Amino acid sequence: MTLEHEIETIGSRIAQESAIDEALLSRMRAAYPQWRFTLCSEDDTGEREPYLSFNGFDLHLVRLSTTGCASLTPWPEQCSGILIALHSA
């Protein structure tokens, strides 16, 4: 499975959930231990274009640098985490 396909699969799985919360993050971390998952509001991402958009949330890709700082990236091959940005109601 390509990284792009895996990220799409993760987004589709999240979209099927009734609640996007810390309990879901725990389940996602158990199912996909190679990924880091973070939850925030879409307002916290600024004007960044999401990697994928779904009804109720966006997915952004997170890259960790060698210094340990995280940043958003549009490139799946550079990412080690997924930021789930909830849409405002």
PyMOL Python script that loads the backbone (N, CA, C, O; Angstrom):
from pymol import cmd

cmd.read_pdbstr("""\
ATOM      1  N   MET A   1       0.845  -1.172   0.000  1.00  0.00           N
ATOM      2  CA  MET A   1       0.000   0.000   0.000  1.00  0.00           C
ATOM      3  C   MET A   1       0.895   1.242   0.000  1.00  0.00           C
ATOM      4  O   MET A   1       1.846   1.334   0.777  1.00  0.00           O
ATOM      5  N   THR A   2       0.583   2.177  -0.865  1.00  0.00           N
ATOM      6  CA  THR A   2       1.350   3.419  -0.918  1.00  0.00           C
ATOM      7  C   THR A   2       0.989   4.305   0.268  1.00  0.00           C
ATOM      8  O   THR A   2      -0.064   4.137   0.883  1.00  0.00           O
ATOM      9  N   LEU A   3       1.868   5.245   0.582  1.00  0.00           N
ATOM     10  CA  LEU A   3       1.582   6.189   1.668  1.00  0.00           C
ATOM     11  C   LEU A   3       0.298   6.966   1.401  1.00  0.00           C
ATOM     12  O   LEU A   3      -0.518   7.173   2.300  1.00  0.00           O
ATOM     13  N   GLU A   4       0.134   7.391   0.151  1.00  0.00           N
ATOM     14  CA  GLU A   4      -1.057   8.162  -0.206  1.00  0.00           C
ATOM     15  C   GLU A   4      -2.319   7.353   0.065  1.00  0.00           C
ATOM     16  O   GLU A   4      -3.291   7.867   0.618  1.00  0.00           O
ATOM     17  N   HIS A   5      -2.294   6.075  -0.333  1.00  0.00           N
ATOM     18  CA  HIS A   5      -3.457   5.209  -0.135  1.00  0.00           C
ATOM     19  C   HIS A   5      -3.706   4.965   1.355  1.00  0.00           C
ATOM     20  O   HIS A   5      -4.852   4.959   1.804  1.00  0.00           O
ATOM     21  N   GLU A   6      -2.640   4.766   2.110  1.00  0.00           N
ATOM     22  CA  GLU A   6      -2.793   4.546   3.544  1.00  0.00           C
ATOM     23  C   GLU A   6      -3.399   5.771   4.226  1.00  0.00           C
ATOM     24  O   GLU A   6      -4.259   5.632   5.095  1.00  0.00           O
ATOM     25  N   ILE A   7      -2.961   6.963   3.840  1.00  0.00           N
ATOM     26  CA  ILE A   7      -3.512   8.193   4.423  1.00  0.00           C
ATOM     27  C   ILE A   7      -4.991   8.342   4.048  1.00  0.00           C
ATOM     28  O   ILE A   7      -5.801   8.742   4.884  1.00  0.00           O
ATOM     29  N   GLU A   8      -5.343   8.027   2.818  1.00  0.00           N
ATOM     30  CA  GLU A   8      -6.750   8.064   2.400  1.00  0.00           C
ATOM     31  C   GLU A   8      -7.579   7.067   3.197  1.00  0.00           C
ATOM     32  O   GLU A   8      -8.703   7.370   3.598  1.00  0.00           O
ATOM     33  N   THR A   9      -7.029   5.878   3.428  1.00  0.00           N
ATOM     34  CA  THR A   9      -7.717   4.853   4.208  1.00  0.00           C
ATOM     35  C   THR A   9      -7.933   5.326   5.645  1.00  0.00           C
ATOM     36  O   THR A   9      -9.005   5.124   6.214  1.00  0.00           O
ATOM     37  N   ILE A  10      -6.927   5.946   6.219  1.00  0.00           N
ATOM     38  CA  ILE A  10      -7.040   6.498   7.571  1.00  0.00           C
ATOM     39  C   ILE A  10      -8.143   7.555   7.611  1.00  0.00           C
ATOM     40  O   ILE A  10      -8.981   7.540   8.513  1.00  0.00           O
ATOM     41  N   GLY A  11      -8.148   8.468   6.646  1.00  0.00           N
ATOM     42  CA  GLY A  11      -9.185   9.499   6.597  1.00  0.00           C
ATOM     43  C   GLY A  11     -10.573   8.911   6.465  1.00  0.00           C
ATOM     44  O   GLY A  11     -11.504   9.368   7.127  1.00  0.00           O
ATOM     45  N   SER A  12     -10.725   7.905   5.622  1.00  0.00           N
ATOM     46  CA  SER A  12     -12.033   7.257   5.446  1.00  0.00           C
ATOM     47  C   SER A  12     -12.480   6.566   6.727  1.00  0.00           C
ATOM     48  O   SER A  12     -13.658   6.594   7.083  1.00  0.00           O
ATOM     49  N   ARG A  13     -11.530   5.948   7.411  1.00  0.00           N
ATOM     50  CA  ARG A  13     -11.864   5.283   8.683  1.00  0.00           C
ATOM     51  C   ARG A  13     -12.323   6.310   9.718  1.00  0.00           C
ATOM     52  O   ARG A  13     -13.303   6.079  10.426  1.00  0.00           O
ATOM     53  N   ILE A  14     -11.627   7.432   9.808  1.00  0.00           N
ATOM     54  CA  ILE A  14     -12.022   8.479  10.751  1.00  0.00           C
ATOM     55  C   ILE A  14     -13.407   9.022  10.388  1.00  0.00           C
ATOM     56  O   ILE A  14     -14.228   9.277  11.269  1.00  0.00           O
ATOM     57  N   ALA A  15     -13.659   9.196   9.095  1.00  0.00           N
ATOM     58  CA  ALA A  15     -14.941   9.750   8.633  1.00  0.00           C
ATOM     59  C   ALA A  15     -16.128   8.863   9.014  1.00  0.00           C
ATOM     60  O   ALA A  15     -17.255   9.348   9.108  1.00  0.00           O
ATOM     61  N   GLN A  16     -15.891   7.595   9.230  1.00  0.00           N
ATOM     62  CA  GLN A  16     -16.972   6.667   9.593  1.00  0.00           C
ATOM     63  C   GLN A  16     -17.297   6.693  11.086  1.00  0.00           C
ATOM     64  O   GLN A  16     -18.294   6.114  11.517  1.00  0.00           O
ATOM     65  N   GLU A  17     -16.467   7.356  11.862  1.00  0.00           N
ATOM     66  CA  GLU A  17     -16.655   7.391  13.318  1.00  0.00           C
ATOM     67  C   GLU A  17     -17.740   8.388  13.703  1.00  0.00           C
ATOM     68  O   GLU A  17     -17.939   9.400  13.030  1.00  0.00           O
ATOM     69  N   SER A  18     -18.439   8.089  14.793  1.00  0.00           N
ATOM     70  CA  SER A  18     -19.487   9.001  15.260  1.00  0.00           C
ATOM     71  C   SER A  18     -18.908  10.173  16.043  1.00  0.00           C
ATOM     72  O   SER A  18     -19.529  11.233  16.119  1.00  0.00           O
ATOM     73  N   ALA A  19     -17.717   9.991  16.629  1.00  0.00           N
ATOM     74  CA  ALA A  19     -17.076  11.071  17.385  1.00  0.00           C
ATOM     75  C   ALA A  19     -15.576  11.053  17.114  1.00  0.00           C
ATOM     76  O   ALA A  19     -14.939  10.000  17.121  1.00  0.00           O
ATOM     77  N   ILE A  20     -15.033  12.228  16.877  1.00  0.00           N
ATOM     78  CA  ILE A  20     -13.591  12.365  16.697  1.00  0.00           C
ATOM     79  C   ILE A  20     -13.061  12.987  17.987  1.00  0.00           C
ATOM     80  O   ILE A  20     -13.195  14.188  18.219  1.00  0.00           O
ATOM     81  N   ASP A  21     -12.458  12.141  18.817  1.00  0.00           N
ATOM     82  CA  ASP A  21     -12.021  12.565  20.144  1.00  0.00           C
ATOM     83  C   ASP A  21     -10.778  11.783  20.549  1.00  0.00           C
ATOM     84  O   ASP A  21     -10.210  11.046  19.743  1.00  0.00           O
ATOM     85  N   GLU A  22     -10.362  11.946  21.791  1.00  0.00           N
ATOM     86  CA  GLU A  22      -9.150  11.271  22.275  1.00  0.00           C
ATOM     87  C   GLU A  22      -9.286   9.752  22.231  1.00  0.00           C
ATOM     88  O   GLU A  22      -8.300   9.053  21.995  1.00  0.00           O
ATOM     89  N   ALA A  23     -10.483   9.234  22.454  1.00  0.00           N
ATOM     90  CA  ALA A  23     -10.690   7.785  22.380  1.00  0.00           C
ATOM     91  C   ALA A  23     -10.418   7.278  20.961  1.00  0.00           C
ATOM     92  O   ALA A  23      -9.815   6.220  20.777  1.00  0.00           O
ATOM     93  N   LEU A  24     -10.863   8.034  19.973  1.00  0.00           N
ATOM     94  CA  LEU A  24     -10.576   7.663  18.582  1.00  0.00           C
ATOM     95  C   LEU A  24      -9.079   7.723  18.323  1.00  0.00           C
ATOM     96  O   LEU A  24      -8.525   6.828  17.685  1.00  0.00           O
ATOM     97  N   LEU A  25      -8.422   8.764  18.809  1.00  0.00           N
ATOM     98  CA  LEU A  25      -6.971   8.860  18.617  1.00  0.00           C
ATOM     99  C   LEU A  25      -6.268   7.634  19.189  1.00  0.00           C
ATOM    100  O   LEU A  25      -5.335   7.115  18.576  1.00  0.00           O
ATOM    101  N   SER A  26      -6.695   7.175  20.336  1.00  0.00           N
ATOM    102  CA  SER A  26      -6.099   5.979  20.944  1.00  0.00           C
ATOM    103  C   SER A  26      -6.297   4.763  20.053  1.00  0.00           C
ATOM    104  O   SER A  26      -5.373   3.969  19.876  1.00  0.00           O
ATOM    105  N   ARG A  27      -7.478   4.610  19.495  1.00  0.00           N
ATOM    106  CA  ARG A  27      -7.735   3.478  18.592  1.00  0.00           C
ATOM    107  C   ARG A  27      -6.899   3.589  17.319  1.00  0.00           C
ATOM    108  O   ARG A  27      -6.390   2.586  16.818  1.00  0.00           O
ATOM    109  N   MET A  28      -6.758   4.808  16.796  1.00  0.00           N
ATOM    110  CA  MET A  28      -5.966   4.997  15.578  1.00  0.00           C
ATOM    111  C   MET A  28      -4.487   4.708  15.845  1.00  0.00           C
ATOM    112  O   MET A  28      -3.804   4.114  15.010  1.00  0.00           O
ATOM    113  N   ARG A  29      -4.005   5.125  16.997  1.00  0.00           N
ATOM    114  CA  ARG A  29      -2.604   4.866  17.354  1.00  0.00           C
ATOM    115  C   ARG A  29      -2.348   3.366  17.481  1.00  0.00           C
ATOM    116  O   ARG A  29      -1.281   2.882  17.103  1.00  0.00           O
ATOM    117  N   ALA A  30      -3.319   2.637  18.009  1.00  0.00           N
ATOM    118  CA  ALA A  30      -3.170   1.180  18.128  1.00  0.00           C
ATOM    119  C   ALA A  30      -3.213   0.505  16.756  1.00  0.00           C
ATOM    120  O   ALA A  30      -2.479  -0.450  16.504  1.00  0.00           O
ATOM    121  N   ALA A  31      -4.071   1.005  15.882  1.00  0.00           N
ATOM    122  CA  ALA A  31      -4.213   0.407  14.545  1.00  0.00           C
ATOM    123  C   ALA A  31      -3.078   0.798  13.613  1.00  0.00           C
ATOM    124  O   ALA A  31      -2.716   0.026  12.724  1.00  0.00           O
ATOM    125  N   TYR A  32      -2.513   1.978  13.801  1.00  0.00           N
ATOM    126  CA  TYR A  32      -1.449   2.499  12.933  1.00  0.00           C
ATOM    127  C   TYR A  32      -0.290   2.999  13.800  1.00  0.00           C
ATOM    128  O   TYR A  32      -0.080   4.208  13.901  1.00  0.00           O
ATOM    129  N   PRO A  33       0.456   2.103  14.418  1.00  0.00           N
ATOM    130  CA  PRO A  33       1.514   2.523  15.353  1.00  0.00           C
ATOM    131  C   PRO A  33       2.657   3.301  14.704  1.00  0.00           C
ATOM    132  O   PRO A  33       3.415   3.972  15.404  1.00  0.00           O
ATOM    133  N   GLN A  34       2.791   3.226  13.411  1.00  0.00           N
ATOM    134  CA  GLN A  34       3.855   3.953  12.712  1.00  0.00           C
ATOM    135  C   GLN A  34       3.522   5.440  12.534  1.00  0.00           C
ATOM    136  O   GLN A  34       4.384   6.221  12.130  1.00  0.00           O
ATOM    137  N   TRP A  35       2.285   5.833  12.832  1.00  0.00           N
ATOM    138  CA  TRP A  35       1.840   7.215  12.674  1.00  0.00           C
ATOM    139  C   TRP A  35       1.631   7.873  14.029  1.00  0.00           C
ATOM    140  O   TRP A  35       1.240   7.218  14.996  1.00  0.00           O
ATOM    141  N   ARG A  36       1.892   9.160  14.089  1.00  0.00           N
ATOM    142  CA  ARG A  36       1.543   9.980  15.241  1.00  0.00           C
ATOM    143  C   ARG A  36       0.270  10.730  14.883  1.00  0.00           C
ATOM    144  O   ARG A  36       0.179  11.325  13.809  1.00  0.00           O
ATOM    145  N   PHE A  37      -0.692  10.706  15.759  1.00  0.00           N
ATOM    146  CA  PHE A  37      -1.967  11.369  15.521  1.00  0.00           C
ATOM    147  C   PHE A  37      -2.142  12.511  16.507  1.00  0.00           C
ATOM    148  O   PHE A  37      -1.870  12.375  17.700  1.00  0.00           O
ATOM    149  N   THR A  38      -2.608  13.650  15.977  1.00  0.00           N
ATOM    150  CA  THR A  38      -2.872  14.834  16.789  1.00  0.00           C
ATOM    151  C   THR A  38      -4.228  15.389  16.384  1.00  0.00           C
ATOM    152  O   THR A  38      -4.605  15.342  15.213  1.00  0.00           O
ATOM    153  N   LEU A  39      -4.949  15.907  17.347  1.00  0.00           N
ATOM    154  CA  LEU A  39      -6.277  16.468  17.125  1.00  0.00           C
ATOM    155  C   LEU A  39      -6.256  17.949  17.466  1.00  0.00           C
ATOM    156  O   LEU A  39      -5.703  18.345  18.492  1.00  0.00           O
ATOM    157  N   CYS A  40      -6.860  18.773  16.604  1.00  0.00           N
ATOM    158  CA  CYS A  40      -6.958  20.203  16.868  1.00  0.00           C
ATOM    159  C   CYS A  40      -8.153  20.777  16.111  1.00  0.00           C
ATOM    160  O   CYS A  40      -8.871  20.052  15.422  1.00  0.00           O
ATOM    161  N   SER A  41      -8.353  22.062  16.245  1.00  0.00           N
ATOM    162  CA  SER A  41      -9.373  22.787  15.501  1.00  0.00           C
ATOM    163  C   SER A  41      -8.764  23.273  14.187  1.00  0.00           C
ATOM    164  O   SER A  41      -7.564  23.534  14.117  1.00  0.00           O
ATOM    165  N   GLU A  42      -9.578  23.391  13.164  1.00  0.00           N
ATOM    166  CA  GLU A  42      -9.064  23.906  11.894  1.00  0.00           C
ATOM    167  C   GLU A  42      -8.509  25.318  12.045  1.00  0.00           C
ATOM    168  O   GLU A  42      -7.645  25.730  11.271  1.00  0.00           O
ATOM    169  N   ASP A  43      -8.999  26.061  13.034  1.00  0.00           N
ATOM    170  CA  ASP A  43      -8.492  27.408  13.289  1.00  0.00           C
ATOM    171  C   ASP A  43      -7.021  27.388  13.690  1.00  0.00           C
ATOM    172  O   ASP A  43      -6.304  28.364  13.470  1.00  0.00           O
ATOM    173  N   ASP A  44      -6.567  26.283  14.277  1.00  0.00           N
ATOM    174  CA  ASP A  44      -5.181  26.170  14.723  1.00  0.00           C
ATOM    175  C   ASP A  44      -4.195  25.953  13.577  1.00  0.00           C
ATOM    176  O   ASP A  44      -2.985  26.063  13.776  1.00  0.00           O
ATOM    177  N   THR A  45      -4.695  25.646  12.382  1.00  0.00           N
ATOM    178  CA  THR A  45      -3.805  25.384  11.250  1.00  0.00           C
ATOM    179  C   THR A  45      -3.559  26.617  10.393  1.00  0.00           C
ATOM    180  O   THR A  45      -2.785  26.559   9.437  1.00  0.00           O
ATOM    181  N   GLY A  46      -4.197  27.720  10.718  1.00  0.00           N
ATOM    182  CA  GLY A  46      -4.011  28.937   9.931  1.00  0.00           C
ATOM    183  C   GLY A  46      -4.600  28.777   8.536  1.00  0.00           C
ATOM    184  O   GLY A  46      -5.667  28.189   8.358  1.00  0.00           O
ATOM    185  N   GLU A  47      -3.908  29.294   7.582  1.00  0.00           N
ATOM    186  CA  GLU A  47      -4.373  29.271   6.194  1.00  0.00           C
ATOM    187  C   GLU A  47      -3.824  28.078   5.415  1.00  0.00           C
ATOM    188  O   GLU A  47      -3.876  28.063   4.185  1.00  0.00           O
ATOM    189  N   ARG A  48      -3.310  27.102   6.108  1.00  0.00           N
ATOM    190  CA  ARG A  48      -2.711  25.941   5.447  1.00  0.00           C
ATOM    191  C   ARG A  48      -3.744  25.132   4.683  1.00  0.00           C
ATOM    192  O   ARG A  48      -4.846  24.890   5.174  1.00  0.00           O
ATOM    193  N   GLU A  49      -3.381  24.719   3.486  1.00  0.00           N
ATOM    194  CA  GLU A  49      -4.220  23.852   2.666  1.00  0.00           C
ATOM    195  C   GLU A  49      -4.112  22.424   3.212  1.00  0.00           C
ATOM    196  O   GLU A  49      -3.000  21.924   3.383  1.00  0.00           O
ATOM    197  N   PRO A  50      -5.236  21.757   3.490  1.00  0.00           N
ATOM    198  CA  PRO A  50      -5.156  20.397   4.010  1.00  0.00           C
ATOM    199  C   PRO A  50      -4.691  19.415   2.926  1.00  0.00           C
ATOM    200  O   PRO A  50      -4.828  19.669   1.729  1.00  0.00           O
ATOM    201  N   TYR A  51      -4.149  18.308   3.378  1.00  0.00           N
ATOM    202  CA  TYR A  51      -3.780  17.239   2.437  1.00  0.00           C
ATOM    203  C   TYR A  51      -5.050  16.595   1.895  1.00  0.00           C
ATOM    204  O   TYR A  51      -5.158  16.335   0.696  1.00  0.00           O
ATOM    205  N   LEU A  52      -6.014  16.338   2.783  1.00  0.00           N
ATOM    206  CA  LEU A  52      -7.315  15.795   2.396  1.00  0.00           C
ATOM    207  C   LEU A  52      -8.397  16.463   3.236  1.00  0.00           C
ATOM    208  O   LEU A  52      -8.167  16.813   4.394  1.00  0.00           O
ATOM    209  N   SER A  53      -9.567  16.635   2.654  1.00  0.00           N
ATOM    210  CA  SER A  53     -10.712  17.177   3.382  1.00  0.00           C
ATOM    211  C   SER A  53     -11.831  16.149   3.405  1.00  0.00           C
ATOM    212  O   SER A  53     -12.075  15.442   2.427  1.00  0.00           O
ATOM    213  N   PHE A  54     -12.499  16.086   4.541  1.00  0.00           N
ATOM    214  CA  PHE A  54     -13.645  15.207   4.717  1.00  0.00           C
ATOM    215  C   PHE A  54     -14.758  16.029   5.345  1.00  0.00           C
ATOM    216  O   PHE A  54     -14.539  17.169   5.752  1.00  0.00           O
ATOM    217  N   ASN A  55     -15.931  15.462   5.422  1.00  0.00           N
ATOM    218  CA  ASN A  55     -17.046  16.139   6.058  1.00  0.00           C
ATOM    219  C   ASN A  55     -16.768  16.230   7.557  1.00  0.00           C
ATOM    220  O   ASN A  55     -16.790  15.216   8.253  1.00  0.00           O
ATOM    221  N   GLY A  56     -16.508  17.423   8.050  1.00  0.00           N
ATOM    222  CA  GLY A  56     -16.291  17.638   9.468  1.00  0.00           C
ATOM    223  C   GLY A  56     -14.840  17.782   9.903  1.00  0.00           C
ATOM    224  O   GLY A  56     -14.575  18.217  11.023  1.00  0.00           O
ATOM    225  N   PHE A  57     -13.896  17.423   9.035  1.00  0.00           N
ATOM    226  CA  PHE A  57     -12.484  17.527   9.420  1.00  0.00           C
ATOM    227  C   PHE A  57     -11.579  17.524   8.186  1.00  0.00           C
ATOM    228  O   PHE A  57     -11.974  17.121   7.092  1.00  0.00           O
ATOM    229  N   ASP A  58     -10.358  17.989   8.410  1.00  0.00           N
ATOM    230  CA  ASP A  58      -9.297  17.945   7.397  1.00  0.00           C
ATOM    231  C   ASP A  58      -8.149  17.122   7.946  1.00  0.00           C
ATOM    232  O   ASP A  58      -7.976  17.001   9.159  1.00  0.00           O
ATOM    233  N   LEU A  59      -7.367  16.558   7.038  1.00  0.00           N
ATOM    234  CA  LEU A  59      -6.129  15.890   7.421  1.00  0.00           C
ATOM    235  C   LEU A  59      -4.952  16.713   6.920  1.00  0.00           C
ATOM    236  O   LEU A  59      -4.898  17.090   5.750  1.00  0.00           O
ATOM    237  N   HIS A  60      -4.022  16.984   7.806  1.00  0.00           N
ATOM    238  CA  HIS A  60      -2.769  17.634   7.473  1.00  0.00           C
ATOM    239  C   HIS A  60      -1.651  16.649   7.784  1.00  0.00           C
ATOM    240  O   HIS A  60      -1.781  15.816   8.681  1.00  0.00           O
ATOM    241  N   LEU A  61      -0.571  16.744   7.055  1.00  0.00           N
ATOM    242  CA  LEU A  61       0.576  15.868   7.270  1.00  0.00           C
ATOM    243  C   LEU A  61       1.622  16.594   8.099  1.00  0.00           C
ATOM    244  O   LEU A  61       1.913  17.766   7.857  1.00  0.00           O
ATOM    245  N   VAL A  62       2.180  15.902   9.068  1.00  0.00           N
ATOM    246  CA  VAL A  62       3.150  16.489   9.989  1.00  0.00           C
ATOM    247  C   VAL A  62       4.508  15.849   9.765  1.00  0.00           C
ATOM    248  O   VAL A  62       4.635  14.630   9.657  1.00  0.00           O
ATOM    249  N   ARG A  63       5.513  16.700   9.697  1.00  0.00           N
ATOM    250  CA  ARG A  63       6.899  16.251   9.528  1.00  0.00           C
ATOM    251  C   ARG A  63       7.685  16.665  10.757  1.00  0.00           C
ATOM    252  O   ARG A  63       7.587  17.803  11.216  1.00  0.00           O
ATOM    253  N   LEU A  64       8.461  15.738  11.286  1.00  0.00           N
ATOM    254  CA  LEU A  64       9.358  16.059  12.381  1.00  0.00           C
ATOM    255  C   LEU A  64      10.747  16.300  11.809  1.00  0.00           C
ATOM    256  O   LEU A  64      11.245  15.505  11.011  1.00  0.00           O
ATOM    257  N   SER A  65      11.365  17.394  12.218  1.00  0.00           N
ATOM    258  CA  SER A  65      12.715  17.688  11.741  1.00  0.00           C
ATOM    259  C   SER A  65      13.732  16.990  12.642  1.00  0.00           C
ATOM    260  O   SER A  65      13.370  16.408  13.665  1.00  0.00           O
ATOM    261  N   THR A  66      14.968  17.053  12.265  1.00  0.00           N
ATOM    262  CA  THR A  66      16.034  16.451  13.062  1.00  0.00           C
ATOM    263  C   THR A  66      16.183  17.137  14.414  1.00  0.00           C
ATOM    264  O   THR A  66      16.760  16.563  15.337  1.00  0.00           O
ATOM    265  N   THR A  67      15.668  18.360  14.541  1.00  0.00           N
ATOM    266  CA  THR A  67      15.727  19.074  15.819  1.00  0.00           C
ATOM    267  C   THR A  67      14.546  18.726  16.718  1.00  0.00           C
ATOM    268  O   THR A  67      14.489  19.158  17.869  1.00  0.00           O
ATOM    269  N   GLY A  68      13.600  17.944  16.191  1.00  0.00           N
ATOM    270  CA  GLY A  68      12.437  17.562  16.977  1.00  0.00           C
ATOM    271  C   GLY A  68      11.242  18.473  16.811  1.00  0.00           C
ATOM    272  O   GLY A  68      10.177  18.199  17.364  1.00  0.00           O
ATOM    273  N   CYS A  69      11.394  19.553  16.061  1.00  0.00           N
ATOM    274  CA  CYS A  69      10.281  20.472  15.819  1.00  0.00           C
ATOM    275  C   CYS A  69       9.359  19.896  14.743  1.00  0.00           C
ATOM    276  O   CYS A  69       9.817  19.279  13.782  1.00  0.00           O
ATOM    277  N   ALA A  70       8.088  20.103  14.916  1.00  0.00           N
ATOM    278  CA  ALA A  70       7.107  19.612  13.949  1.00  0.00           C
ATOM    279  C   ALA A  70       6.679  20.742  13.021  1.00  0.00           C
ATOM    280  O   ALA A  70       6.629  21.906  13.419  1.00  0.00           O
ATOM    281  N   SER A  71       6.374  20.381  11.785  1.00  0.00           N
ATOM    282  CA  SER A  71       5.838  21.339  10.820  1.00  0.00           C
ATOM    283  C   SER A  71       4.903  20.589   9.879  1.00  0.00           C
ATOM    284  O   SER A  71       4.985  19.368   9.744  1.00  0.00           O
ATOM    285  N   LEU A  72       4.019  21.333   9.236  1.00  0.00           N
ATOM    286  CA  LEU A  72       3.125  20.727   8.258  1.00  0.00           C
ATOM    287  C   LEU A  72       3.844  20.614   6.925  1.00  0.00           C
ATOM    288  O   LEU A  72       4.645  21.473   6.557  1.00  0.00           O
ATOM    289  N   THR A  73       3.544  19.542   6.209  1.00  0.00           N
ATOM    290  CA  THR A  73       4.144  19.311   4.910  1.00  0.00           C
ATOM    291  C   THR A  73       3.082  18.806   3.938  1.00  0.00           C
ATOM    292  O   THR A  73       2.153  18.120   4.365  1.00  0.00           O
ATOM    293  N   PRO A  74       3.183  19.115   2.670  1.00  0.00           N
ATOM    294  CA  PRO A  74       2.247  18.558   1.696  1.00  0.00           C
ATOM    295  C   PRO A  74       2.715  17.207   1.141  1.00  0.00           C
ATOM    296  O   PRO A  74       2.011  16.590   0.341  1.00  0.00           O
ATOM    297  N   TRP A  75       3.885  16.752   1.556  1.00  0.00           N
ATOM    298  CA  TRP A  75       4.515  15.575   0.957  1.00  0.00           C
ATOM    299  C   TRP A  75       4.406  14.345   1.852  1.00  0.00           C
ATOM    300  O   TRP A  75       5.005  14.322   2.927  1.00  0.00           O
ATOM    301  N   PRO A  76       3.658  13.322   1.438  1.00  0.00           N
ATOM    302  CA  PRO A  76       3.508  12.107   2.248  1.00  0.00           C
ATOM    303  C   PRO A  76       4.839  11.443   2.595  1.00  0.00           C
ATOM    304  O   PRO A  76       4.986  10.905   3.693  1.00  0.00           O
ATOM    305  N   GLU A  77       5.791  11.469   1.698  1.00  0.00           N
ATOM    306  CA  GLU A  77       7.076  10.798   1.960  1.00  0.00           C
ATOM    307  C   GLU A  77       7.895  11.505   3.036  1.00  0.00           C
ATOM    308  O   GLU A  77       8.868  10.941   3.536  1.00  0.00           O
ATOM    309  N   GLN A  78       7.519  12.723   3.399  1.00  0.00           N
ATOM    310  CA  GLN A  78       8.220  13.469   4.445  1.00  0.00           C
ATOM    311  C   GLN A  78       7.509  13.398   5.794  1.00  0.00           C
ATOM    312  O   GLN A  78       8.047  13.861   6.799  1.00  0.00           O
ATOM    313  N   CYS A  79       6.316  12.830   5.827  1.00  0.00           N
ATOM    314  CA  CYS A  79       5.534  12.934   7.062  1.00  0.00           C
ATOM    315  C   CYS A  79       5.680  11.710   7.957  1.00  0.00           C
ATOM    316  O   CYS A  79       5.950  10.597   7.505  1.00  0.00           O
ATOM    317  N   SER A  80       5.490  11.967   9.233  1.00  0.00           N
ATOM    318  CA  SER A  80       5.504  10.904  10.227  1.00  0.00           C
ATOM    319  C   SER A  80       4.259  10.982  11.105  1.00  0.00           C
ATOM    320  O   SER A  80       4.079  10.172  12.015  1.00  0.00           O
ATOM    321  N   GLY A  81       3.413  11.949  10.829  1.00  0.00           N
ATOM    322  CA  GLY A  81       2.216  12.109  11.633  1.00  0.00           C
ATOM    323  C   GLY A  81       1.070  12.713  10.857  1.00  0.00           C
ATOM    324  O   GLY A  81       1.240  13.273   9.774  1.00  0.00           O
ATOM    325  N   ILE A  82      -0.108  12.580  11.450  1.00  0.00           N
ATOM    326  CA  ILE A  82      -1.330  13.093  10.831  1.00  0.00           C
ATOM    327  C   ILE A  82      -2.041  13.990  11.833  1.00  0.00           C
ATOM    328  O   ILE A  82      -2.318  13.583  12.962  1.00  0.00           O
ATOM    329  N   LEU A  83      -2.328  15.191  11.415  1.00  0.00           N
ATOM    330  CA  LEU A  83      -3.062  16.166  12.209  1.00  0.00           C
ATOM    331  C   LEU A  83      -4.507  16.150  11.740  1.00  0.00           C
ATOM    332  O   LEU A  83      -4.793  16.389  10.567  1.00  0.00           O
ATOM    333  N   ILE A  84      -5.404  15.872  12.653  1.00  0.00           N
ATOM    334  CA  ILE A  84      -6.833  15.883  12.350  1.00  0.00           C
ATOM    335  C   ILE A  84      -7.382  17.215  12.819  1.00  0.00           C
ATOM    336  O   ILE A  84      -7.446  17.478  14.020  1.00  0.00           O
ATOM    337  N   ALA A  85      -7.779  18.055  11.879  1.00  0.00           N
ATOM    338  CA  ALA A  85      -8.260  19.406  12.191  1.00  0.00           C
ATOM    339  C   ALA A  85      -9.775  19.437  12.040  1.00  0.00           C
ATOM    340  O   ALA A  85     -10.304  19.349  10.932  1.00  0.00           O
ATOM    341  N   LEU A  86     -10.464  19.562  13.169  1.00  0.00           N
ATOM    342  CA  LEU A  86     -11.918  19.568  13.174  1.00  0.00           C
ATOM    343  C   LEU A  86     -12.449  20.887  12.629  1.00  0.00           C
ATOM    344  O   LEU A  86     -11.962  21.960  12.983  1.00  0.00           O
ATOM    345  N   HIS A  87     -13.454  20.791  11.765  1.00  0.00           N
ATOM    346  CA  HIS A  87     -14.117  21.988  11.245  1.00  0.00           C
ATOM    347  C   HIS A  87     -14.924  22.658  12.342  1.00  0.00           C
ATOM    348  O   HIS A  87     -15.463  21.983  13.219  1.00  0.00           O
ATOM    349  N   SER A  88     -15.010  23.956  12.299  1.00  0.00           N
ATOM    350  CA  SER A  88     -15.827  24.705  13.252  1.00  0.00           C
ATOM    351  C   SER A  88     -17.295  24.436  12.954  1.00  0.00           C
ATOM    352  O   SER A  88     -17.685  24.264  11.799  1.00  0.00           O
ATOM    353  N   ALA A  89     -18.080  24.403  13.980  1.00  0.00           N
ATOM    354  CA  ALA A  89     -19.515  24.113  13.821  1.00  0.00           C
ATOM    355  C   ALA A  89     -20.260  25.266  13.248  1.00  0.00           C
ATOM    356  O   ALA A  89     -21.473  25.183  13.053  1.00  0.00           O
TER     357      ALA A  89
END
""", "prot")
cmd.dss("prot")
cmd.show_as("cartoon", "prot")
cmd.util.cbc("prot")
cmd.orient("prot")
